[in-house]
């Protein structure tokens, strides 16, 4: 055991002891809202972003909630120089299918290489932490889970990057447009086998997941699946170019019925149009509206969302023909959202991003090793970006992430990142204590209180402050000197213990 791992274990244990409650505890009847500041602006930041950062707190206080939300719902109006510069270091993460294949032809990239997909995962980490378009990035992640195509995954080696571009194009648009774009994308057609589906042998994989996961849920019959699969034949991928194409010669003609959707489907030439009509029908189905709205409420409000909110948002969704912006605006301005503080916990990826964001650390000045390190941290905690294997996407409820081992991984990366151990190239203050709180406070109690307020938005109570001071062998009233270890090499342990607190575990 190294000194680092020994002290890391001490710090993790100290956090649980000092703060008196396990950070893994899900939001429940134990009034978790008491762990959070009673500040509606911080509540909005905790839910609509990957976590408050010093700059986002300053922005929302300057703009107010309404204007801040307006701005986030119009991401093209937001300059994003830091994230753009970091993502530019990952050139393979922005390639189209044609560009990936061109690099293979030129010999600069091996066929079936996962390098572009790895870079896409690293880019997802970078954007979650440093993008100013935070709500947009949260929604890209939401739709990437809802219409999941695992990344990295061998069969989509050439198309998975372009699929991300498609998700990003429609992330704040209409779900009907996103669904049709996904259904005609080589990555989805390959991942769920529709590219191999033909009138001679219809493959039901995509037809089933289209109904069960992407739209109406379990409100279908086996006949619906078979008819959907038949109607979707012909939506395929050109093996020579890797691009989407419609092939009427393999389309199964004949009348189809899926739920209450009916189409004569009488000609092979009209097969694509008929399939798109089905997708529009499904996207605007009231049951789909309820499922999409419920998932949005689970993401932004509570693991078990209020029925009243779901019902009101279904109407917004249908009235706006599946446009997501109006739904999000209504959600974030609802009374149910305002009352939901403490009702969500962070996933591992969100916890990782929130750690760097609340610390205010910048990206390394060059290279991408730091992004790789952050990616592996998320993976070790169970949530590599875009990496969920089954087609249903990562879960977003506290119960799915409440393991002791997962908690320990989070505690360890809190300290590693805060202390600058791993990754060690993030840009952080030369003097952590003064960088976090400004002028060094006069006492240990004041140092603890100001650091907690800086990182968590809320100060510990008197017993917790005393327990944290005791970690240093001091009392809250003990004078703090500039050369004390607590203000120097041991200050990261205070940061780590505070980040291990229940208030930081909550979304």
N, C-alpha and C positions, 0 to 999 in steps of 0.2 A: 504494500500500500504506500502510495506516495503521500507527501505532505499535503498536496492539493486535495487528493481524494479524502484524506483523513479530516481536513478542515472543512471540506464540503459536506461531509456527513455530519460534522458537529453543527454546522450552520443550519442544515436542514432540520436536524433534531431540535436545535434551538428555536427555530421558527415555530414548530408545532407547540413546543412548550411555552414559549413566550407569549404567543398570540392566543393560546388557549382553545383553539378549535381547528379541526382538520380542514385544510383548504380543498380537499376533494369532496366535501359534503355538498350534494346538489342543493339548489334552491328549493326550499320546502316550507313547511308551516312554521319553521323556527325563525321567522321574520328576517330573512337574509337581507332585506332592504336596509336594515339597520347597519349593515356593514358598508353601505355606500353613501356618498354625499347626497344630501337632498337638494340636488341642483339639476333642473330639467335640461340644461345645456349639456352637462356632462353625461346625463342619461342618453341623450340623443347621440352623442359622440361614441359612447360605449356600444351602441347597437348599430348605428349606420356606418361605422368605420371598423377598422381592425384594432381600434383602441385609441384613446386620446393621446395626443402628443403635444409638446409645448406649443408648436406652431398651430395645430388645429384648435387648441383651446383658445389661443389668442384670436384666431380667425372667427370662431363662432361667437366670442364675446364682442368682437367688433361689429359683426354683421347682424347678430341676432339669429334665432332659430329659423325663422321664415326665409330670410335672404340666404342664409347658409344652405338650407335645403334646396332652394331654387337653383343655387349655383351647382350643387352636387348633382342635381337632376339634369344639368346641362354640361356634361363633362368636357365637351369640346371648347367651352369657354374658359377652362382652367388650364393655365400653363403648368407643365409638369417637368421641369428641367432636370431635377435630380433623378427621378425614376427613368426618364428617357435616356439620360447619360449612362446609367448603370445597365439598362437593358441593351443599349447599343454595344456593350462589351460582349453580348451574346448573339452574334450574327446569325447563328443557325436557328435561333428561336423565332425568327421572323420570316422564314422562307415559305413560299407557296409550294404546293405539290410539284409543280413544274420545275421550280428552282431546286428542290431537293433532288429530283431526278436528273437535272442538268449537271449538278455537282457529281453525281454518281457517274454519269457519262464522261465527265471531264477527268475523273479519277481522283478528285479532291475529297471525295466521301465514299465510303464503302457502301455497297448495296446492303440494305437491312440494318444499317448503322442506327444505333439508339442515340447517338450524340445530339441530334437536333431535339429529341424528346427530353433528354436530360437537361439541355439548355432551357427548354420551355418550362420545366419544373423550377429551375433556378430563377428564371424570370418571374414566375408566379410569386416566389418568395420576395424578390426585390420590389415588385409592385405592391404587394400587401403591406410592406413596411414603409416605403418611401414615396409612393404615389400620392399626389394631392387629390386625385380623383378617387377618393376612398369608397364612396357609395357605389360607383361604377365597378370598382374592383371586387367589392363584396358581391355584387350581382353577377359578375362574370363567374365567380366561384359558385354562386347559387345555381346558375344554369349549367355550369360544367358538371355539377353533381346531378342535377335533374335529368340531363341528357348525356349521361356519363359515357365517355369512351376512355378506357384506362390508358394512362400515360406514365411510363413507357409501356408499350405493348408491341410485339413483333410484327403483327399483321398490318399495323397502320404506320409503319416506319416512314412512309413517304407523305402521308396525308394528315397526321395528327396535328402538326403545327398549323396547317391551313384551317383545320377544324376550330382551333382556338381563335383564329382570326374571325371566323364566322360567328362564333359565340359572342365575341367582343362587338361585332357590328350590330347585333340585335339585343344586347344585354338590357338596354333601357327602352327598347322599342315594343312592338307587338309580339305576343307569344305566337300568334298564328304565323307570322313571318319567320320567326325563329324555328318553329316546328317544321315548316316547309323547307327551310334552308338546311336543317339537320337531316331531314329525310332524303335530300338529294346530295348529301355530302359523301364523298368516298370513304371517309373515316367511319361514319355511322353505318353505311351500307356494308362495309367490310366487317366491322366489329360485331354486328348482329346478323351477318350472313346474307343480307338481301341481295348482294351482288351475285350470289350463286343461285338465287331463286329463279325458277323458270316455270312456264306452263306445264312442262313435263314433270317437274318435281318442285312444287312450291315449298319454300322454306318458311316455317312459321315463326322463327325467332324474332325477327323485327316486328312482324304483325302483332305478336303477343306483347312484346315490351312497349310498343307504341300505345297499346290500349292500357295495359296494366300499370306501367311506370310513367309514361310520358303524358297521358291524358286522363281517361275516365276511371282508372283504378280497376277494382274488381267488378265493376258493373258491366261485365261482358259475358258472353257464352262461348263455348268452343266453336260454334258455328260462326260467330263474329270473327274469331281469330282466323279461321280457315278462309273466310271471305276477304278479310283484310289482306291476308298473305297473297291470295290470288290477284287482288286488285293492285298490289304493290309489285308484282312481277314486271320486269322490264326496267325498273329503276335500278341501274347497275353501274359498273365501273369499267371504263375502257382499259383493258389489260396492257395496251401499248403505251398509253399516256398517263394512266392513273387518275384520269379525270372522270367526273360523272358523265353518264350519257343515258338516254332512254333508248332501249332496244325493243321495238315493237314486235320483233320476230319471236321473242320469248315471253311476251305478255299473254296472260290467260284471259281471253275474252269471255263474255257471258254475264248475265245479270247478277249483281251482288247486293247483299243487304248486310249492313253493319250497324247494330243498334237500330235507330230509325232512319239511317242514311240508306238511300237506294240509288242505284245507278245501272242503266242498261248495259254499260260497258260493252257496246256492240262491236266496236272496231279496235284493232290493235293500234291504229294511229291515234286514237283518242284515249288510250290507256293512261298516259301521263296526266292529262287533264282531269280524268276521272279520279286518279289517285290524289291529286292536289285538292280536288273538291272534298274528298274524304278527310284530308288533313285539316282543311278549313272548318269543316263540320265538327271535327273532334276538338279543335282548339277553342271553339266557341260554344261547346256543349256546356250546359249548366253544371254537370257533374265535374267536368274538367275545371271549370271556373272555381268550384268549391275546393278541389284538390290543390290547384295552384295557390289560391288565396290562403288555404290552410298551411301549406308549406312556407309561404312567406311569413305568416303569423308565427309559425314555429321558429323560423329564423330570427325574427325581429322582436317578438313579444313574449311568448312563453311556450314551454314544452307542451302544455295543454292550453291552447289559446281560448279566449272567451268566445262563446258561440255568437254573441251579439256582434262582435267585431267581424267575424267571418261572414256572417249574413250581410252586413252592410258593405263589405268589400267585394263580395260576389256581385252585387248590383253595380258597383263601380267598374269592375272588370268587364261585365257584359255590356254595360252602357257605353263603354269606351272601346268595344271590339277588341278586347284582350291587350290593350295598351297598358304597359306596366307602370309608367310614370304616374298616372293619376291614382293607381292603386297604392303606390308607395307614399304619395303625398297624403292620401286619406289615412293611411295606416299611421304614419308618423305624427299626424296632427289629431289623432283620436284620443279620447279620454282613456280608453283601455290601454293604449301604449303608455300614456303618462303614468298610469297606475301600476305599470309592470316592473318597476325597479326591483332587482333581485331575483327575477323569475327565470333568468337564463344563466347558464355557465359557459365559459369559453371552451372551445375545442382546442386540441393541442397546437394546431397551426396558428389559430387565433392567439393563443397564449404566447407563442413564440414571437409573433409579429408585435403584439401588444407590449412585450418586454422591451424590445428595441425602441418602439415608438415612445413609450412612457419615459425611458431613459434619455431620449433625444439624441441617441448616437447616430452618426452619419455613416454612409457606406465607405468602405476602403477607397483610398484615392486611386487605386488602379487594380487591375486583375479581377478574377471572379472566385478565387479560392474561398473567400469569406462567404459568398453565396452558397457554394457547395457545402461548407460547414453548417450553415443555417438549415439547408435542405436536409442534411443527414440528421440534424437535431429533431426536425419535424418528423422525419421517418422513424427515428428511434422512439418517439413519443406516440407513434401509431398513425400519423397522418401526413405522409408525404404528399405534397401538392399534386392533385390530379391523379393520384396513384391508387385509388380504390379499385379493387379487382372486379367485383360483380357489377352488373349494369345499373344498380339502383343508387349509386353514389354514397358518399360518406354520411353516416347518421349525424343528426344535429340536436340530440337530446342528452341531458346530463348523464342518464343511466348508461349510455354507451361508452362513456369516457371516465368512469369513476373508479378505475382500478388502482390499488396501492402502488403497483410498479410504474404505472403511467404518471402518477403523482410524483414519485421519486425522480423520474426523468425530468419532469418540469422543474422541480426544485433545483436539480443540478444545473440545468441550463440557465435558470435565473441567475445563479451565482457566477457561472462561467462567463456569461455575457456581461453582467454588471462589472465583474472584476477585470474583464479584458483578457481572460485566459484563452477562450476559444469561442468564436474567432478572435484573434488578437490584433486585427488590423482595422476594426471599426474605429471611426473618428470619435473620440470622446474627450472630455475636459482633461487638461493636464493635471489638475487637482480635482479629484472627484467630489470631495466634500463641498468646496466652495463653488464648483461648477454646478452642483445640484441645488444648493441653498443660498448661494451668495456669500455675504459676510459670515464668517464662522460664529455660530451662537456661543453664548457664554457658558452654558451648562449642557450636560449630557441629555437632560430631559428636553431642552429646547432643540438640540440637534435631532433627536428622535422625532419630535413632533413636526419640525419643519421638513425633515426628509420624508416622513409619511405623507404629509400634506402635498408635497411636491410630486411624489410618485403615485399616490392613491387618491388624492383629492379629499382625504378625510384623515383626521388625526386619531391615533389610538386613545383609549381611555387611560385613566391614571394608573390602573393596575397593569395594563399592558406596557405602558411607558416604563414603569418600575421594573417589570420583568425583562424588558429589552436592555435597560441600563444595567441590570444585574448580569447580563451576558458579558458585559465588559468589567464586571466586578465593581460597579459604581452604583450610585443612587441618582435619581433625576436631578437632584440639586448639586451634584458633584461638579466642580468647575471643569470646564473643557479647555485644554491648552492646544495650541496649534500643532505642537509636536507629539500630542497623544496618538497612540496607534488608532484609536477610534476615529480620528480625523484624517488618518493616513492609510496605512496598508490594511487596517481592519475595517475601514469604512464600507467596503463592498459587502461585508457580512451583514451589516445593518440593511443595506439595500436588498440583499438576497432574502433576508428574513421578512422584510416588508412585502416583497414580491411573492412570497410564499403564503401571504395572508388570504383569508377568505374573500376579502374585498377585491383582490386582484383576480381571483379565480372566477368571479362573476362577470358576466357580459353586461 
